[in-house]
Structure formats: C-alpha cells, structure tokens
C-alpha cells in the first residue's frame, strides 16, 4: 500500500492571498523571513486579511536562510505563549520549513529535535493549530510537502524532516509574491524545482499518481524557467505553478541523492553555505549519469528527455541529451558547473577533501538516499562528491 497526501485546500492565481479573509479562528501567528515580505507590502496584506477574518495576529519575524534549531525553538516558545489556532508561514522555503518544525514543538513541548529527525516519526499534529503556507519563491514547494529542512549549525548538518503530519492544511500559491524574486534566486529556486521533479520521476517510490505531476512540472520548468530568469513575468507566474506540481510529486514519491548531497554539503564548510538550489543544479547532471547505470532509471531519464523534445536513438543517447540540456540550462542561468567555481571559489579545496569521507558517510545516511534508484557505496559517494567539486566525468 502507498499513500498520496496533499493540502486539504490549495488556492492559486493572482490575488488568492485574499482567501485569508475567509479563515475561521481566534488567533494567528505569522512566521516570516528577513524583510522582503514587509518591504513589498505582502506582510501587511496578510495581517490585514487575517484581522478582517476576526483574528488577533502576532508576528514572528527574521527567520534566517537555512533556519536553525535555535530559531525553531524561539518560534515554538512564542507560539506556546500566544496559543494560536492558525500558523501562517509566508516567504521562501526557510520560514515555512521553520514554522513546520515550530508547529511540532508548540503542540508537543516535550518532543526533542532528535525525535523529529527520524523520518515519519512526528506526533499527531492539529491538536492546537492548523497550518497555512504562502510561498514567495518558486522552488521548494514546501507549501504542499511533507518535508522541512532545519540546520544544526553546531554540527554543520542540514537535517531533512519528513512526515505527512507537516503537510500544510492550506496552500496559497499567489504568483504576485513570486514576481518580486531577484534574478539569482529565480535561477536557484527554479533548478531546485527541476531537481524535485526529476528525482521524483526516477524515485523507487514513483507511482501513477506522481508520474504525471513530475513530467508536467519538468516540461513547464524546461519551457519557462529561463524566460522567467530573463524577466518574463508571465513565465514567472507559470513557474510558480510548476514548482508546486513538482512538490506534489516529490512529497509523495520522495527524492534521491542529489538532495542527500545538497543537504550534507550545504553547511559543512567554513568558506560559506552552498545555496541549496544551486547545489542541486550543479549535482543533478552527475547524479543522472551515476544513476543511469541502473537500467530502469536510465529508461525513465530517457522518458523525460523524449517528453521535453530531446533527440536520441538509444536510451544512452537520450540520457546524455538530458544531461547536456540541464548543463545548458545552468549556463543560461549563470549557475557554475561545480563547487570549485561556486561564488569565486569560496569552498576551500583542502577543507573539502579533508571532510570528504565524513560528508560522504552523512550523505549516504540522509533520508533522501533510500528512494534513490542506485544506492552508492562509501567509495562511490566519495567519487561523486569529488566529481561535483571538480566537474569530473562520471564513469563508475
């Protein structure tokens, strides 16, 4: 038996943020990031809509990119004091992910972070509050997923949390918010969405319910992402839908080792963070080549290539065409091909190699690895991590 879970309601299209006026409740806490939602006026719209619905509203602001365990605990404490019956998280993936974890600690103060990083080990939620997510970026799709990523900075590890309990009750996918994304963020979040859809399609847990969502998302992202990056706002609006479809697919089919590697390399180095979507974009071509040694995975990559109009007379040619097309998209989006070239070389080669074995071990143990079509050994993961640092050819 398999399970397919989505939010109870999903409102989409321009102006859908006004649906908040119809929410029923007494208190709402709004969780947001560093200020863009306030600068562009969307925070005021949310607060005013909730007040029009008759609710008392409190803000929890300044959730950082790659939200920390400490921020989650502060937010949970604020919720325990305020006692909201609605948690409304808006912005990029970071405030929405953080709010999902806060939700668990709000309803169950005795639970530990160690409990929650065990996949599908959350307690039953909605004993105190319902959850609404409003994304401002077109990538993470956390508004429709059973996932959140929280960083333990003391350990330098990003932990993916997975449980159907944290799938939001309501998602509001209003493209007006996404039109304010800066160009680089548009590129990184868009390739995050592409990775979600590709990994969902080749996941060992793919099914008839997830396949059409993944394929259509891939086709839309292939068609609209570069146009969106170059300022086409109609394409930007379509990307907001595409990333959501990709999220519906991967939340139920799960992901693979592109995400395992991105999680474990993201916060591991002193030079700085490797932005998640950029990491996925750099790693995806290498992982496709690695996974294509699995015959079934190769056929599914070939399906993707055919679906987006790429040419090839054999499965191998189609897989190679897909790899080349993703690399071409990265070039058009000004995304580097490898970590060595990331942000002018901020990730030191010696530190990277010194930590290689440990990061490989952590990547293999990541929650996303289990649904990858080819499970790497320690040696293979180390080779993969070298390949994504130096842009080396995969032939193992």
C-alpha positions in Angstrom: 0.0 0.0 0.0 1.2 3.5 -0.8 -0.1 6.9 0.3 -0.7 10.2 -1.5 -1.1 13.3 0.6 -1.6 17.0 -0.3 -3.0 20.0 1.5 -6.8 20.0 2.1 -7.1 23.2 0.0 -4.9 24.9 -2.5 -5.7 28.4 -3.6 -3.9 29.6 -6.7 -3.8 32.5 -9.1 -3.3 36.3 -8.7 -5.0 37.7 -5.6 -5.5 34.3 -4.0 -3.8 35.7 -0.9 -7.2 37.3 -0.1 -8.6 33.9 0.8 -7.2 34.6 4.2 -10.2 36.8 4.9 -12.4 33.7 5.0 -10.3 31.7 7.5 -12.1 30.8 10.8 -10.2 31.2 14.0 -9.4 33.4 17.0 -5.6 33.8 16.8 -3.0 33.6 14.1 0.8 33.8 14.3 2.5 34.8 11.0 6.0 33.4 10.5 8.2 35.3 8.0 11.8 35.8 7.0 14.2 38.7 6.8 12.0 41.5 5.5 11.2 41.2 1.8 7.6 40.4 2.5 7.3 43.5 4.6 9.2 45.7 2.0 6.9 44.6 -0.8 3.7 45.1 1.3 2.7 41.4 1.4 3.0 41.1 5.1 0.6 44.0 5.7 -1.9 42.3 3.3 -1.7 39.0 5.2 -2.1 40.7 8.6 -5.0 42.8 7.4 -6.7 39.9 5.8 -6.4 37.8 9.0 -7.7 40.7 11.1 -10.6 41.1 8.7 -11.3 37.4 9.4 -11.7 38.4 13.0 -8.4 37.1 14.3 -5.8 38.5 16.7 -2.5 38.4 14.9 1.1 38.1 16.2 4.3 38.2 14.1 7.4 36.0 14.4 9.9 37.7 12.0 13.5 37.3 10.8 13.7 33.6 10.2 17.2 33.3 8.6 18.0 31.4 5.4 18.7 27.8 6.3 16.8 28.1 9.6 18.5 26.9 12.7 17.4 24.7 15.6 17.6 27.8 17.8 15.2 29.8 15.7 12.8 26.9 15.7 12.8 26.7 19.5 12.3 30.5 19.8 9.4 30.4 17.5 7.9 27.4 19.3 8.2 29.3 22.6 6.4 32.3 21.1 3.6 30.0 19.9 3.3 28.4 23.3 2.9 31.8 24.9 0.4 33.2 22.2 -1.6 30.0 21.7 -2.6 30.5 18.0 -5.1 28.3 16.3 -3.6 29.2 12.9 0.1 29.2 11.9 0.5 31.2 8.7 4.0 30.9 7.2 5.0 33.1 4.3 8.1 33.7 2.2 10.7 31.3 0.9 11.3 27.8 2.0 13.1 28.8 5.1 10.3 30.5 7.1 7.8 27.8 6.0 10.1 25.0 6.9 11.0 26.6 10.3 7.3 27.1 11.0 6.6 23.4 10.3 9.1 22.4 13.0 7.9 25.1 15.4 4.4 23.6 15.0 5.5 20.3 16.4 7.3 21.8 19.4 4.3 24.1 20.0 1.9 21.2 20.2 4.3 18.8 21.9 6.8 20.8 24.1 8.3 17.6 25.4 9.4 16.3 22.0 13.1 16.5 21.1 14.8 17.5 17.9 16.4 14.1 17.8 12.9 12.6 17.8 11.8 14.7 14.8 14.8 14.0 12.5 13.8 10.3 12.4 11.7 10.0 9.2 8.0 9.8 9.7 8.2 10.0 13.5 6.3 13.2 14.2 3.4 13.1 16.7 -0.1 13.7 15.5 -0.5 17.5 14.8 -3.5 19.8 14.6 -4.3 19.3 18.3 -3.9 23.1 18.7 -3.4 24.7 15.3 -3.9 24.4 11.6 -1.2 25.4 9.2 -1.3 27.7 6.1 1.8 28.2 3.8 2.2 31.1 1.3 5.3 30.7 -0.8 7.1 33.7 -2.3 9.7 31.7 -4.2 9.2 29.2 -7.0 11.3 26.2 -5.9 11.0 24.5 -2.6 7.2 23.7 -2.8 7.2 23.3 0.9 3.7 24.6 0.9 2.5 21.2 -0.4 5.1 18.9 1.0 5.7 16.6 4.0 9.2 17.9 4.4 11.2 20.6 6.2 14.9 21.2 6.4 16.5 22.6 9.6 20.2 23.2 10.2 22.2 22.3 13.2 25.0 24.8 13.0 26.9 23.3 15.9 27.3 20.1 13.8 27.3 21.8 10.4 24.5 19.5 9.2 21.2 20.2 7.5 18.5 17.7 8.6 15.6 16.9 6.4 12.4 16.3 8.4 9.8 14.1 6.8 6.3 13.3 8.0 2.9 13.6 6.4 1.7 15.3 9.5 3.6 18.5 8.5 1.9 18.8 5.1 0.1 22.1 5.4 -3.7 22.3 5.7 -3.9 25.2 3.2 -1.5 26.3 0.5 -1.9 29.8 -1.1 0.1 29.9 -4.4 -0.2 33.5 -5.4 2.2 34.4 -8.2 2.2 38.1 -7.2 4.6 37.2 -4.5 7.0 35.4 -6.8 7.2 38.3 -9.2 9.5 40.1 -6.7 12.2 37.4 -6.7 15.7 38.7 -7.7 17.3 37.1 -10.7 19.7 34.8 -8.9 17.0 33.5 -6.6 14.8 32.8 -9.6 17.6 30.6 -11.1 18.4 28.7 -7.9 14.8 28.0 -6.9 13.9 27.1 -10.4 16.6 24.4 -10.6 15.6 23.2 -7.2 12.1 22.6 -8.6 13.6 20.8 -11.7 15.6 18.6 -9.4 12.5 17.8 -7.3 10.6 16.7 -10.4 13.4 14.7 -12.0 14.2 12.9 -8.7 10.5 12.2 -8.1 10.1 10.6 -11.5 13.1 8.2 -11.1 12.5 7.6 -7.4 11.9 4.0 -6.4 8.6 5.2 -4.9 7.2 6.7 -8.1 3.7 5.8 -9.0 0.8 6.5 -11.3 -0.2 9.4 -9.1 3.2 11.1 -9.0 4.5 10.5 -12.6 2.2 12.9 -14.4 2.8 15.7 -11.9 6.6 15.2 -12.2 6.6 15.1 -16.0 4.4 18.1 -16.5 6.4 20.1 -14.0 9.6 19.2 -15.9 8.1 20.3 -19.1 6.9 23.6 -17.7 10.2 24.3 -16.0 12.1 23.5 -19.1 9.9 25.9 -21.1 9.5 28.7 -18.6 12.5 28.9 -16.2 15.0 30.7 -18.5 12.2 33.1 -19.7 11.3 33.8 -16.0 15.0 34.4 -15.2 15.2 36.9 -18.0 12.2 38.9 -16.7 9.2 37.5 -18.4 6.5 37.8 -15.7 4.0 35.5 -17.5 6.7 32.8 -17.4 7.4 33.7 -13.7 3.7 33.1 -12.9 3.8 29.7 -14.7 6.9 28.7 -12.8 5.1 29.3 -9.5 2.6 26.7 -10.6 5.3 24.4 -12.0 7.3 24.3 -8.8 4.1 23.4 -6.8 3.4 20.5 -9.1 7.0 19.3 -8.6 6.4 19.5 -4.9 3.2 17.4 -5.1 5.2 14.8 -6.9 8.2 14.6 -4.6 6.3 14.9 -1.4 4.7 11.5 -2.3 7.4 9.8 -4.4 10.3 11.2 -2.3 13.7 12.3 -3.6 17.2 11.0 -4.2 20.9 11.5 -3.7 21.1 14.9 -5.4 19.2 16.2 -2.3 21.2 13.9 0.1 24.4 15.5 -1.2 23.0 19.1 -1.2 21.8 18.6 2.4 25.2 17.4 3.7 27.4 19.8 1.7 25.2 22.9 2.3 26.5 23.9 5.7 29.7 21.9 6.1 32.4 24.3 5.1 33.9 27.4 6.7 34.0 29.4 3.5 30.2 29.7 3.4 27.0 28.0 2.6 26.3 26.3 -0.7 22.8 27.6 -1.6 20.5 24.6 -1.8 19.1 25.2 -5.2 22.4 26.0 -6.7 23.9 22.8 -5.2 21.1 20.8 -6.8 21.7 22.3 -10.1 25.4 21.5 -10.0 24.9 18.0 -8.8 22.0 16.8 -10.9 23.9 16.1 -14.1 26.4 14.0 -12.2 23.8 12.0 -10.4 21.8 11.3 -13.6 25.0 9.8 -15.1 25.6 7.8 -11.9 22.0 6.6 -11.6 21.8 5.7 -15.3 23.8 2.6 -14.6 20.5 1.3 -13.2 18.6 0.2 -16.3 15.2 1.1 -15.0 16.4 4.6 -14.0 18.0 5.1 -17.4 14.7 4.3 -19.1 12.9 6.9 -17.0 15.5 9.5 -17.7 15.0 8.7 -21.4 11.3 9.2 -20.9 12.0 12.7 -19.6 14.3 13.5 -22.5 11.6 12.4 -25.0 8.9 14.3 -23.1 10.7 17.6 -23.4 11.6 17.0 -27.1 15.3 16.0 -26.9 16.7 13.7 -29.6 18.4 10.4 -29.3 18.0 6.9 -30.9 19.1 4.9 -27.9 18.5 5.2 -24.1 22.1 6.2 -23.6 21.9 8.9 -26.2 18.7 10.3 -24.6 20.2 10.2 -21.1 23.3 12.1 -22.4 21.0 14.6 -24.1 19.1 15.2 -20.8 22.4 15.8 -19.0 23.6 18.1 -21.7 20.3 20.0 -21.6 20.4 20.5 -17.8 24.0 21.8 -18.1 22.9 24.1 -20.9 20.2 25.5 -18.6 22.7 26.0 -15.9 24.9 28.1 -18.3 21.9 30.2 -19.3 21.1 30.7 -15.6 24.7 31.7 -14.7 25.0 28.7 -12.4 28.5 27.2 -12.1 29.2 23.7 -13.2 31.0 22.6 -10.0 31.7 23.6 -6.4 35.2 24.7 -7.2 33.8 27.6 -9.2 31.0 28.4 -6.8 30.9 32.0 -5.7 34.5 32.6 -6.9 35.9 29.5 -5.1 34.7 30.1 -1.5 34.7 26.4 -0.7 38.4 25.6 0.1 39.7 22.5 -1.8 41.7 21.2 1.1 38.9 21.5 3.6 36.5 19.9 1.1 38.9 16.9 0.7 39.6 16.7 4.4 35.9 16.3 5.1 35.1 14.2 2.1 34.8 10.8 3.9 32.6 12.2 6.6 30.3 14.2 4.2 30.0 11.0 2.1 29.0 9.0 5.1 26.4 11.6 6.1 25.1 11.8 2.6 24.5 8.1 2.4 22.6 8.1 5.7 20.5 11.1 4.6 16.7 10.4 4.5 16.6 11.0 0.7 19.1 8.3 -0.2 16.7 5.4 0.4 14.5 6.2 -2.6 17.3 6.8 -5.0 17.4 4.2 -7.8 21.0 3.3 -7.2 22.4 3.3 -3.6 26.0 4.4 -3.6 28.7 2.7 -1.6 31.0 4.9 0.6 33.7 4.8 -2.2 31.1 5.7 -4.9 29.7 8.6 -2.8 33.2 9.9 -2.3 33.8 9.8 -6.0 30.5 11.6 -6.7 31.5 14.3 -4.2 34.9 14.7 -6.0 33.1 14.9 -9.3 30.8 17.7 -8.2 33.7 19.6 -6.8 36.0 19.4 -9.9 33.3 18.7 -12.6 34.9 15.3 -13.3 33.4 12.8 -15.6 31.3 10.0 -14.1 32.3 6.5 -15.3 31.7 4.2 -12.3 
